[in-house]
Amino acid sequence: MNWLMQFLSSSIGKKLMMAITGFCFCGFLLVHLAGNLTLYGGQAMFNAYVEHLHSLGPLIPLAELGLLALALVHVLTGLSLFLDNRKARPVRYHVSKCAGGRTLASATMPYTGLLLLAFIVLHLLTFRFVDKTTIGDYQIITATFSQTTFAGIYILAMIVAAIHVSHGFWSLFQTLGLNHPKYMPAIKNAGIVLSLLIGMGFGFIPVYIALTT
């Protein structure tokens, strides 16, 4: 057990945990997006989706606990890696160069991650931990997105999520040692497609609701 803790506390171990938890979150986002796309079908279709979730009973709280555990590991490990990098290079370069394929997404990963963490807290307080005894989920969503400020925050958050995923997706393959030169261009393109799917799929929801309600 001691060797496992030493490995997980090493730079390689931390990057591996980031890759695995990041992959899990990509899967969750796709599943969550599939459910939210029922909003485009109207209130009846979305309510049917919500009822299906409720029928799963205790599986939902268990899944939420699992997501919470993944989030804690991902966030704390990411902060640890960020601080380790800062300690390794306490004096920043005067000139920032885009060497080695460095992109806006890769350079801003810690910051987009923190912004997403703040948004997730806001998202949970707005849609999950709210009194639903007198109002349904669909009404909560439509009422919330009718507020221009929140709709704007949501859309901006989805842009940030797309930027974060675009780099995180292909970098997890690199961390897992699957970065073959022959396949990496396709993996990077897949990451871009995934990021656009997530950003546009979620981001157009408040626009659609504003135009149809």
N, C-alpha and C positions, 0 to 999 in steps of 0.2 A: 504493500500500500504506500510505503514511503517513496518508492521509485515513481509511482503514479503521480503523487503530489508534486514531486520534483519536476517531472516532465510537464505537468499542466502549468506549473509556475514559470517554466522556461519560455523564451520567446517563441519557439516553434510550437509548444503546447498551447500558448495563448492564441496564436494565429489559427491553429487547428480548431480550437473552440469557437473562434469568431467565424470560421468557415462553416462549421457544422450548424451553429445556431442561425447564421445568416441564410443558409440553404433552407432550414426549417421555416424561417420567416417568409422566404420567397414562396414556399408552398402554401403557407397560411394566407398570404395576400391573394394568391390565385383563387383559393377556396372562398375567401371572404368576398372577393370581387364577383365570383360566380353567384353568390347569394345576393349581393347588392344589385346585380344587373336585373333582378326581378322587379326593381323599382321602375324600370323602363316599361314593364308590362302593366303598371297601374297598381292601385291599392289592393285589389283582390289577389293578384299574383304574389305581391310582397307579403300580404297577411298569411297566405298559404305557406310561404317559405318560413315565416316566423313560427307558425304553428308546428311545422315539421321540426324545427329546432327545439321547441318546447317539449315535443314528444320524446326527445332523446333523454330527457330526465337528468339523472346524475352525471351523465357523460359530459354535459356542458360545463358544470363547475370543475370537473376534472381536467377538461381541455383548457379552461381558463387558468387553472393552477399551473398546468404545463407551460402555457404561454408566458405566464409570469416568471417562472423559473428560467425559461430561455431568455427572456428580456433581461433579467438580472445578470445572467452569465454574459450575455452579449454586451450590455452597457458597461459593466464593471471591467470586463476584459478589454474592451475597446479603450476605456479611460486609462487602464494600466499600460497598454501598449503606447498610447499617446504620450503619457508621462515618461515612459522609458525612452522614447525617441527624443523627447525634449532634453532629458538628462544626458543622453549620448551626444547631443549637439546643442549645448546651452547657448551658443552664439549663432544666431541665424545669419544666413548669407545676405549680403547687401543687395545682390542681384538674384532674382528668382528666375531660373532657367527651366524650360520645359524639356529637360533631358530625360532619356530613358522612358519615353512614352508617358510622361506625367501630364495629366489632364486636370481640368477644373474639378471633375468628379473625384479623382483620387486625392487632389490637394485639399479638398474641403470635407472629406469623409467624417472626421471627428465633429465638425461643426454642423453638418447636415444631420448627423446622428443625434446630436443634442437637441436640434430643432424638432426632429421627429419625436423624440422622447417627450418634449413639452407638448407637442400636438396630441400625442396619444393620451396624455393625462387629460387634456381638454376634451378630447373625443369621448373618453370614458365618462367624464363628469356630465357631458351633454347628452349622450345617447344610452349609456349603460346604467350608471348609478343615478337614476332619476325616478321620481314617483310615477308609476305607470298604472295606478289604480283607477284613474279617471280619464286617461288618454292613452291611445295605442301608439305603437312604434311608428307607424306610417304618419300619424298626425304630428308626432314629435319631430320627425325628419322634415316634413314639409314646413312646419312652423319655424324650425331652426334655419332652414335654407332660404326662407323668405326674408331673412335678415341679411342685408347686403354685406355687412361687415363680416359675419361669420362665413358666408358663402365665399367671400374673397379670401379669408384665412384658409379655408378648406382647400380651395383651388391652389393657392400658393404652397400649401403643405404637400399637395400631390405632386407639384413640380419638384419640390425638394426630395420627395420620396423617389421620383423617377431618376433624379441625378444620383442619389445614393445607391439605388439598385443597379444602375447602369455600370458602375464600377464594381460594386460588391459582388455581382453575379459572376463575372469572369475572373475576378481575383480569387474567389473561393476555389476555382479549378486550379489556379496557379498554386495556391496553398496546399492543395491535395496532391500536387505533383502530376496533374493531368494537362499541363501546359505544353503540349506538343506543337511545334511551329506549324505543322500541317493543319491542325484543327483549331488553334487559337483564334484565327480570324473569324471562323464560323461561330465560335463560342462568344466572341465579343459582339458579333452581330446579333446573336441570340439574346445577349444581355440588353442591347439597345431595343430590340423588339419587345422584350419583357418589360423594360422600364417604360416604354411608350404605352404598352397595354395597361399597365398599372396606373400610370399618370393620367392617361386619357379616359380609361374606364371609370376610375373613381372621380376624376376631375370634372367630367361632363354631367355627373349626377345633379349637382346643384343648379347647373344651367338648365338642364332638362326640366327639373321641378319648377324652376322659376318661370319657364315658358308654358308650362301645362297646368299650373295651379293658380 
